[in-house]
Amino acid sequence: MSDKVVYMDNNATTRVAPEVLEVMLPYFSDLYGNPSSMHTFGGQVEIAISEAREKIANLIGASSDEIIFTSCGTESDSTAIFSALQAYPEKRHIVTTRVEHPAVKNLCENIDKITGHKHKVTSLPVDREGMLDLQRYEESLTDDTAIVSVMWANNETGVVFPVAEMAAIAKSRGILFHTDAVQAVGKIPIDLNVTSSVDFLSISGHKLHASKGIGVLYVRRGTPYAPFLIGGHQEHGRRGGTENVASIVGLGKACELAGERMEEENTRVKALRDKLEKGLLDSISHSMLNGHKTERIPNTTSVSFESVEGEAILLHLDRFGICASSGSACTSGSLEPSHVLRAMGVPFTAAHGSIRFSLSVYNVEEEVDYILEKLPSIIQNLRDLSPFWKGNHSGAVGSSQCKCSC
Ligand SMILES: *Cc1c(COP(=O)(O)O)cnc(C)c1O
């Protein structure tokens, strides 16, 4: 591997911002008190947690008493959905989408097994651009619907759903609304004072330059709520377990920074993303964008290259120190492209060769140029070796079967 690392996999995880690490460090050394203790030594830690809670609330237009600390985005998603099912035990219908993160998707798919009760789960389809049909959504809601869980922004394509509108529709029907906003928070402005129909919202620290293992569940004041982790009185009895103090303090700082850098994210980072995307689409034939062109978070692009294998592209990029993700899952022993691209109806041969680049404020233009210099020849070389590509594009015998070797 090359010494140089060009990190464009920020939807998978982000680097901890140096400013974030700096505020975390004292809580691993001198400030080790338990925030629940009666003494001043622990009490000062409780104060730091309150300040962090305030900063997180500020970023999303919430009040600090609406912020519950969890261990990750996944726990936040589970807490919201189980909470709603417990609040309305007579209601047995969940509405979600086909493109959710596994944290929601796998929970909803297995909800009967987990709860021991029969549920109906409606997973709304998306169109070719990854967008939902709002009329179809509205028609899916019934008197039996306990909760709607729809992500704010998609981790694979970056597509942004009209969450405010969808939440308002749910509210008008008296249905609780949860949004997995893990990929949206810090990238696009969110103001829950204005988007006033969202009841639950999930955040994950490591997706916005805080550490791994810290999450937040926003619960609107007055929303029926049942804890997922039951234990001590922490978080006012809403989530048991001694607080992950250092990570909480770090997340507070990360949210403050995200607020300050939102403008840069939506101008400079977006321009880099657009340059990369346009450069790839222009210089590589039979390539296409996955997902809506404008209804998107500013840092993400998912591009498909016909008749090449995403995993192979990643391995070649890796040799140049370039970190990205693929939308296929060959490593897991399956030839199936991602559920997101499948739901969008991306043709098999294209979905299989999809690559996601996700940028951050730490990326610079030279890195985009570097990828634009390396990737076209990687694709060309792989295509030269591909019997499927030859079959389709140079007159040789082809077949509609995937010929990848994984
Ligand atoms: C990463 C991610 C999660 C899971 O967050 P963790 O903190 O890793 O559990 C959930 N939803 C989306 C959209 C994500 O991108």
The ligand as an SDF file (V2000), in Angstrom:
LIG
                    3D

 15 15  0  0  0  0  0  0  0  0999 V2000
  -23.4930    4.4700   10.6930 C   0  0  0  0  0  0  0  0  0  0  0  0
  -24.9650    4.5430   10.6350 C   0  0  0  0  0  0  0  0  0  0  0  0
  -25.7540    4.0080   11.6690 C   0  0  0  0  0  0  0  0  0  0  0  0
  -25.1680    3.2440   12.8170 C   0  0  0  0  0  0  0  0  0  0  0  0
  -24.4790    4.0580   13.7240 O   0  0  0  0  0  0  0  0  0  0  0  0
  -23.4910    3.3430   14.7670 P   0  0  0  0  0  0  0  0  0  0  0  0
  -23.1140    4.4410   15.7090 O   0  0  0  0  0  0  0  0  0  0  0  0
  -22.3420    2.8310   13.9830 O   0  0  0  0  0  0  0  0  0  0  0  0
  -24.2690    2.2640   15.4330 O   0  0  0  0  0  0  0  0  0  0  0  0
  -27.1180    4.1290   11.5640 C   0  0  0  0  0  0  0  0  0  0  0  0
  -27.6820    4.7520   10.5210 N   0  0  0  0  0  0  0  0  0  0  0  0
  -26.9760    5.3040    9.5210 C   0  0  0  0  0  0  0  0  0  0  0  0
  -27.6760    5.9970    8.4130 C   0  0  0  0  0  0  0  0  0  0  0  0
  -25.5890    5.1980    9.5410 C   0  0  0  0  0  0  0  0  0  0  0  0
  -24.8860    5.7270    8.5320 O   0  0  0  0  0  0  0  0  0  0  0  0
  1  2  1  0
  2  3  1  0
  2 14  2  0
  3  4  1  0
  3 10  2  0
  4  5  1  0
  5  6  1  0
  6  7  2  0
  6  8  1  0
  6  9  1  0
 10 11  1  0
 11 12  2  0
 12 13  1  0
 12 14  1  0
 14 15  1  0
M  END
$$$$
